[in-house]
Amino acid sequence: MTKRFHLFFTAILIPLDALSLFAAAGLAYSLRFSGVFSAYRPVTFDLSFGRYMQICALIVTMMLLLFALSGLYRIRRERLMTEGIRALVAISAGMAIVLTVAFFSRDLFESRFIFVAAWVLAILFVALMRLSVRLTERSLHKYGIGLQHLVIIGKTKEGHELTKHFSRYPHLGYSVTHLYAHFNKATKDSIRYHKGAGRIDAIMVANPDIDRNELRAIKLFSDIEHIHFLYSTSLFPGSTTRPIFHTYAGQPVIEVPKTPLDGWGAIFKRVFDILGASFLIILTLPIQIIAALAVVLESKGGILFSTLPNGKKTMRVGQGGRSFHYFKFRSMQKDRHFERYDKLNHLNTREGALVKLQNDPRVTRVGKFIRRFSIDELPELYLVLAGKMSLVGPRPHLPEEVATYKPSQRRVLTVKPGITGLAQISGRADLSFDEEVRLDMHYIENWTPWMDIYIIIRTPIVVLFRPGQH
């Protein structure tokens, strides 16, 4: 039943996409021939609606093929934001092809208005349609329809957290039916019994200390019983999803890279950072000016938090453990930075290497506001231009915090720190340091340009609707 549910909602996307594209094309044609537009710019070409729709049928067929090549018809669909970006790129690529053909064949489209309007409307209609389908799926999941019945092996912290998470968010599509401590004969028999009754679709392993042989047995069992197999990323490094295969002396050898942010990945990210930071600096310049005036008018001290009471520059630890001069808008009273480690340590709400003070008395009224909406971090855009930070990455690290990091936690220094990141949009204020590191490592080891775009688009949503999380 669950498999049919997902197959149905995947298959239905094809006719709905086609319908959305035809609707966009038809509306663009109607707008061009409407009295409003034709009065402003008279129609000077002859293109009947029937002939126009014949051409559109060919274009829609090509668009659906591009959608398929872009992965928009996978059974296991990605996040809605990622899916939307893929659709945007596929539609834009299709329109670029149409524009190229039109350039060499003026009989195809003689109206630039129709072309641009169809492009914009296609993006809008496809996005709204896919959003409606996704909301329908999620609504059905909330009523227990179409959920994948999941078995979790590992009565560990990870196992219990996953169980609570799937119970709290049924729209994710999973329902945990059983939680087993170990995979033994009794567990096998139980899983087989419930699978026969249609109550098990997938097995997830969530025990970081699981025996290697036991893990192999679970994977083999899932293959034999035709059950989906999942495992928590705490079991293996995320980079194993992108191995590089070699053959030496007749033996297969797998090279596990630290991060895709090497070579062309690093070049792309740097260009992306420069262009993105330049655009955001211009866009937020009025906010920066207002924030700077508010900071300096409310309390004594400079506009920026840039130096310490002893006169030394504020430093952060960046890529490769190298320190750099860090600054942001001042949100605290002057010369009270170090009180976090002695006078105010009793207000610390975080465990481990990080310090997070609840109701920090050092923060000014303006400081509370600019922190609430992350305005204090806007000067970091200039550090991105300077190459010290990136738009997306782990948070900037304090030297005194890095000194307490465990060796495994120092892996977050593999890349440049970012203004925003996967941990920041996942509720950083509520995460333990180990959880934050785990998310940062997932980003480092599985980076893609799409991930950066998704995180950047997601950031203002988190800042505006979940203040304090970022």
Buried (B, 14 or more C-beta within 10 A) or exposed (E): EBEEBBEEBBEEBBEBBBBBBBBBBBBBBEBBEEEEBEEEEEEEEEBEEEEBBEBBBEBBEBBBEBBBEBBBBEEEBBEBBBBBBBBBEBBBBBBEBBBEEBEEEEEBBBBEBBBEBBBBBBBEBBBEBBEEBBEEBBEBBEEEEBBBBBBBBBBBEBBBEBBEEBEEEBBEBBBBBBBBEEBEEEBBEBBBEBBEEEBBBBBBBBBBEBEEEBBEBBBEBBEEBEBBBBBBBBBEBBBEEBEEEEEEEEEEEEEEBEBBBEEEBBEBBBEBBBEBBEEBBEEBEEEBEEBBEBBBEBBEBBBBBBBEEEEEEBBBBBBEEEBBBBBBBBBBBBBBBEBBEEEBEEBBEBEBBBBBBEEBEBBBEBBEBBBBBBBBBBBBBBBBBEBBBBBBBBBBBBEBBBEEBEEEBBBBBBBBBBBBBBBBBBBBEEBEBBBBBBBBBBBBBBBEEBBBBBBBBBBBEBBEEEBBBB
